């Protein structure tokens, strides 16, 4: 806790703030010495004891409003932030460090492989994060998991006074429609002469002389499969034993494919709103339509499962795919002392 910024400063105040014990001289209190560190050149934060001189005259008044530590404050939005990059070489030094996100400021993750803010490995000293703004994970693509908002790989304190929200999962794809089939008849024309008559059986045209078989010229046999038609003249009239062109038809089954399932929607995340799934495509004749894709999840929620494709007359439609899981608002919870005074959306891991 910082020394008061107004009023008198005592030796006890200085001892308490900077963790001093035993005999201490003013020369021990210069900034850059053993007890009060100077800031490294690549440390982007501020030194909370910047008013303490590095040499020359030093008074109790120089310590008014100071604190032991470095602080980095986010006053504008940023993405994919790592604490080590904020404090440079001082990150690994056993010295207090603070990260503050101002009200109205959003830190976001640009992909599910990143976090809005990560307290990465290698940090030392007490690390405190105070969020007064918003930390947002990346939204999941169609069918994919959402991203995390905050992650810690070393011990830290996280005080949330604003919003920390995981990315929503993407919606699952819709199932394929069932397959269909239909009958198709192909016709051929053959000339029949008065001296014989014929039939179409087993895929072969059979000819019979007038004085054989039933003895009825032009008699048409039905096959046992029932898939051939009575002979007809090409002009559509029927005839038993007449000379002319006769029509025969072969019935066959044609298979058709079911429609494809629709794509799932994306999950809500940094700079990304959740979206609804798209409709499935139509199938062939007597085939089913693909199912609609599932909707993307809102912040901290999983995506919806895609709809089942409709049945065809040859097979049933398939089930839709499950939606992606939500990301975590806090990953690495075993390292974090978490105080929530605001809103947290998603889970922890």
Phi and psi in degrees as a GROMACS rama.xvg file:
@    title "Ramachandran Plot"
@    xaxis  label "Phi"
@    yaxis  label "Psi"
@TYPE xy
-66.7961  153.445  UNK-2
-69.0948  142.148  UNK-3
-53.3433  143.454  UNK-4
-85.5515  -7.80471  UNK-5
-132.211  161.961  UNK-6
85.4116  -177.231  UNK-7
-74.7297  147.954  UNK-8
-111.554  128.425  UNK-9
-104.479  165.132  UNK-10
-61.9149  -33.1581  UNK-11
-65.222  -38.8552  UNK-12
-59.4071  -43.6292  UNK-13
-66.7726  -44.2394  UNK-14
-58.9241  -44.9041  UNK-15
-65.2575  -46.6798  UNK-16
-66.4673  -40.0919  UNK-17
-101.776  7.39599  UNK-18
66.726  42.3335  UNK-19
-94.4859  151.948  UNK-20
-147.768  160.205  UNK-21
71.9115  -166.461  UNK-22
-72.4723  131.788  UNK-23
-132.884  131.672  UNK-24
-103.153  161.888  UNK-25
-59.247  -32.3963  UNK-26
-66.0469  -19.8477  UNK-27
-79.2284  -8.60956  UNK-28
-105.363  5.59541  UNK-29
-62.3245  143.94  UNK-30
-68.8892  130.268  UNK-31
102.753  -4.02221  UNK-32
-91.5779  -158.514  UNK-33
-68.4343  -38.3617  UNK-34
-95.5511  -30.5788  UNK-35
-123.575  110.063  UNK-36
-78.5917  148.339  UNK-37
-83.6319  157.156  UNK-38
-83.883  135.61  UNK-39
-66.7412  154.088  UNK-40
-60.9962  -32.6281  UNK-41
-96.2968  13.1641  UNK-42
-85.3663  115.783  UNK-43
-85.6005  -2.37765  UNK-44
-84.5543  -171.295  UNK-45
-111.584  153.237  UNK-46
-88.0699  121.453  UNK-47
-73.6437  -3.06731  UNK-48
-118.617  35.4509  UNK-49
-66.0553  -18.4489  UNK-50
-82.3377  -9.46848  UNK-51
-79.0069  127.675  UNK-52
-70.3291  158.093  UNK-53
-92.298  -13.7674  UNK-54
-166.407  173.966  UNK-55
78.0906  -153.731  UNK-56
-65.8309  142.531  UNK-57
-143.57  137.032  UNK-58
-133.373  167.744  UNK-59
-58.9509  -33.4912  UNK-60
-62.0529  -26.7014  UNK-61
-64.4054  -17.3629  UNK-62
-97.7006  -2.20514  UNK-63
-63.5248  127.431  UNK-64
76.2652  7.66055  UNK-65
-91.5943  168.47  UNK-66
-152.276  158.254  UNK-67
-85.4305  114.324  UNK-68
146.65  174.75  UNK-69
-118.216  146.114  UNK-70
-132.966  135.576  UNK-71
-117.917  126.28  UNK-72
-114.701  127.308  UNK-73
-86.6757  111.495  UNK-74
-103.303  -5.06933  UNK-75
-144.491  160.239  UNK-76
-62.7752  153.873  UNK-77
-156.598  167.939  UNK-78
-132.913  151.503  UNK-79
50.5723  56.2375  UNK-80
-91.9102  137.338  UNK-81
-117.313  135.442  UNK-82
-61.8489  -34.0282  UNK-83
-61.7136  -34.1316  UNK-84
-72.7157  -24.8392  UNK-85
-73.6932  -37.8349  UNK-86
-108.967  -0.330211  UNK-87
55.7324  -135.411  UNK-88
-64.2969  -23.2194  UNK-89
-76.0928  -9.4245  UNK-90
-62.4315  -36.4381  UNK-91
-89.4351  2.13988  UNK-92
-88.0947  138.91  UNK-93
-75.28  82.0547  UNK-94
-152.898  140.112  UNK-95
-60.3047  143.795  UNK-96
-136.669  139.231  UNK-97
-124.848  140.652  UNK-98
-122.997  127.823  UNK-99
-124.524  129.451  UNK-100
-105.513  117.402  UNK-101
-69.1361  157.511  UNK-102
-59.0932  137.586  UNK-103
85.02  -2.31798  UNK-104
-103.067  135.939  UNK-105
-117.708  129.475  UNK-106
-103.021  133.549  UNK-107
-132.367  157.915  UNK-108
-100.113  133.904  UNK-109
-90.5457  -7.98591  UNK-110
-153.548  162.53  UNK-111
-72.1988  -8.2617  UNK-112
-85.2852  -6.23637  UNK-113
-118.824  169.774  UNK-114
-123.4  157.458  UNK-115
-60.2983  -41.9082  UNK-116
-144.706  129.406  UNK-117
-124.109  130.295  UNK-118
-92.9095  89.9358  UNK-119
-78.6434  171.874  UNK-120
-65.4043  157.48  UNK-121
98.8605  -8.10072  UNK-122
-75.896  150.19  UNK-123
-137.54  161.083  UNK-124
80.9061  173.955  UNK-125
-73.1965  123.541  UNK-126
-114.915  120.591  UNK-127
-120.852  128.247  UNK-128
-112.541  126.709  UNK-129
-120.765  113.365  UNK-130
-101.971  112.86  UNK-131
-105.293  -2.14618  UNK-132
-113.82  -124.897  UNK-133
-140.235  133.28  UNK-134
-114.685  125.953  UNK-135
-129.786  127.735  UNK-136
-79.1771  169.011  UNK-137
-79.5502  144.406  UNK-138
-77.1885  148.09  UNK-139
-76.3293  145.337  UNK-140
-70.276  173.385  UNK-141
-52.2148  121.409  UNK-142
77.7122  -2.1654  UNK-143
-105.509  159.998  UNK-144
-72.6081  152.143  UNK-145
-78.1099  169.337  UNK-146
-99.1002  169.31  UNK-147
-90.9342  152.791  UNK-148
-92.0234  -41.6189  UNK-149
-140.413  139.604  UNK-150
-141.909  143.65  UNK-151
-130.62  135.387  UNK-152
-113.799  -3.29679  UNK-153
-136.943  165.047  UNK-154
-60.9677  135.516  UNK-155
-158.038  168.195  UNK-156
-113.156  130.174  UNK-157
-124.789  114.647  UNK-158
-109.706  114.555  UNK-159
-103.147  110.121  UNK-160
-105.087  -3.25808  UNK-161
-118.864  -122.608  UNK-162
-130.125  132.485  UNK-163
-127.823  121.85  UNK-164
-139.638  131.894  UNK-165
-78.43  156.881  UNK-166
-72.0521  142.89  UNK-167
-75.9533  152.988  UNK-168
-76.8441  152.427  UNK-169
-76.795  151.864  UNK-170
-71.7838  149.459  UNK-171
-77.5065  155.569  UNK-172
-70.7547  148.387  UNK-173
-71.6164  153.912  UNK-174
-75.1785  156.42  UNK-175
-73.2025  147.985  UNK-176
-71.1971  155.712  UNK-177
-68.9275  156.189  UNK-178
-77.0331  157.157  UNK-179
-125.909  176.957  UNK-180
-156.294  159.795  UNK-181
-153.448  159.448  UNK-182
-88.8709  139.994  UNK-183
-130.44  132.933  UNK-184
-110.13  125.481  UNK-185
-106.187  139.667  UNK-186
-115.551  143.462  UNK-187
-128.65  151.866  UNK-188
-114.308  130.55  UNK-189
-128.961  143.878  UNK-190
-85.4333  132.269  UNK-191
-112.008  131.075  UNK-192
-100.913  156.55  UNK-193
-62.0853  -22.5643  UNK-194
-78.2628  -13.5666  UNK-195
-155.329  166.001  UNK-196
-129.653  169.536  UNK-197
-144.919  166.102  UNK-198
-143.742  163.247  UNK-199
-111.681  106.642  UNK-200
-138  133.627  UNK-201
60.7427  28.4611  UNK-202
80.8045  3.67551  UNK-203
-124.428  135.066  UNK-204
-77.275  122.285  UNK-205
-103.46  130.577  UNK-206
-105.381  139.274  UNK-207
-129.991  136.832  UNK-208
-72.1168  158.173  UNK-209
-61.3244  -29.4056  UNK-210
-93.549  16.1957  UNK-211
-120.826  169.68  UNK-212
65.7026  -130.795  UNK-213
-76.7627  -12.6047  UNK-214
77.004  9.11183  UNK-215
-105.162  113.006  UNK-216
-61.5829  135.595  UNK-217
74.705  15.5986  UNK-218
-68.7895  138.206  UNK-219
-107.83  121.386  UNK-220
-88.0979  134.03  UNK-221
-83.3147  140.229  UNK-222
-81.99  164.077  UNK-223
-70.0069  -17.2391  UNK-224
-84.1644  -14.8347  UNK-225
67.7364  21.0016  UNK-226
-111.775  20.8786  UNK-227
-122.484  153.49  UNK-228
-102.515  153.871  UNK-229
-61.1693  143.414  UNK-230
-66.2731  139.566  UNK-231
-136.57  153.442  UNK-232
-67.1612  158.078  UNK-233
-61.7225  -27.3213  UNK-234
-82.7314  1.67385  UNK-235
102.594  -14.9281  UNK-236
-81.0627  161.549  UNK-237
-102.645  158.264  UNK-238
-158  136.527  UNK-239
-102.756  114.447  UNK-240
73.0671  19.1611  UNK-241
-89.8801  154.262  UNK-242
-81.388  139.343  UNK-243
151.575  -171.775  UNK-244
-92.3435  128.038  UNK-245
-114.445  147.44  UNK-246
-102.563  131.982  UNK-247
-126.137  144.774  UNK-248
-125.785  138.242  UNK-249
-112.621  122.712  UNK-250
-91.4861  130.805  UNK-251
-133.901  155.276  UNK-252
-93.2611  132.871  UNK-253
-112.745  126.431  UNK-254
-89.4775  143.326  UNK-255
-127.969  153.568  UNK-256
-94.9256  145.302  UNK-257
-70.9535  158.396  UNK-258
-70.6963  155.415  UNK-259
-75.8594  147.189  UNK-260
-71.833  152.544  UNK-261
-75.2691  159.49  UNK-262
-77.1813  148.482  UNK-263
-76.1232  160.418  UNK-264
-80.6202  165.997  UNK-265
-87.6149  154.294  UNK-266
-83.4536  157.473  UNK-267
-68.9555  140.77  UNK-268
-166.104  -169.18  UNK-269
-59.8128  124.549  UNK-270
56.3231  29.2207  UNK-271
-149.146  123.148  UNK-272
-89.0601  152.124  UNK-273
-67.8193  153.334  UNK-274
-133.274  160.977  UNK-275
-84.467  156.649  UNK-276
-73.3871  157.361  UNK-277
-91.0358  158.115  UNK-278
-71.8618  151.007  UNK-279
-76.4207  164.437  UNK-280
-90.5224  158.016  UNK-281
-73.0176  149.998  UNK-282
-93.4602  -174.616  UNK-283
-75.5535  -170.525  UNK-284
-56.6139  127.305  UNK-285
63.5381  10.0825  UNK-286
-94.9628  161.127  UNK-287
-84.9242  158.51  UNK-288
-85.7412  142.754  UNK-289
-65.0523  149.334  UNK-290
-73.846  154.419  UNK-291
-71.7485  139.402  UNK-292
-66.739  152.765  UNK-293
-73.1157  155.87  UNK-294
-76.7423  147.747  UNK-295
-69.2815  150.326  UNK-296
-79.1225  152.261  UNK-297
-74.7634  178.031  UNK-298
-53.0806  127.446  UNK-299
75.5312  11.2112  UNK-300
-123.652  151.806  UNK-301
-75.6185  156.901  UNK-302
-74.5038  157.634  UNK-303
-80.3108  153.197  UNK-304
-73.3229  140.862  UNK-305
-67.2909  154.004  UNK-306
-75.0058  152.125  UNK-307
-71.8592  140.113  UNK-308
-68.262  151.021  UNK-309
-74.6336  157.584  UNK-310
-75.8625  146.734  UNK-311
-100.14  177.576  UNK-312
-81.1331  -4.18433  UNK-313
-107.977  -27.6725  UNK-314
-158.46  162.907  UNK-315
-82.5842  155.381  UNK-316
-69.5754  156.259  UNK-317
-92.9497  157.216  UNK-318
-70.0071  151.534  UNK-319
-74.8121  160.193  UNK-320
-80.8256  151.305  UNK-321
-68.9539  149.844  UNK-322
-75.6843  163.369  UNK-323
-72.76  153.315  UNK-324
-76.7276  156.799  UNK-325
-67.3253  153.716  UNK-326
-74.2745  -170.304  UNK-327
-111.907  138.044  UNK-328
-74.5308  -23.286  UNK-329
-143.656  116.444  UNK-330
-113.549  141.441  UNK-331
86.4238  37.2969  UNK-332
-62.2495  -23.3212  UNK-333
-67.5822  -18.2263  UNK-334
-94.4535  -9.75316  UNK-335
-111.251  132.864  UNK-336
-96.1918  106.966  UNK-337
-107.326  128.28  UNK-338
-120.901  120.126  UNK-339
-109.128  110.389  UNK-340
-109.836  6.38786  UNK-341
-129.639  -128.764  UNK-342
-122.878  130.901  UNK-343
-127.178  122.449  UNK-344
-118.364  122.876  UNK-345
118.059  -165.689  UNK-346
-115.87  -171.106  UNK-347
-125.749  160.972  UNK-348
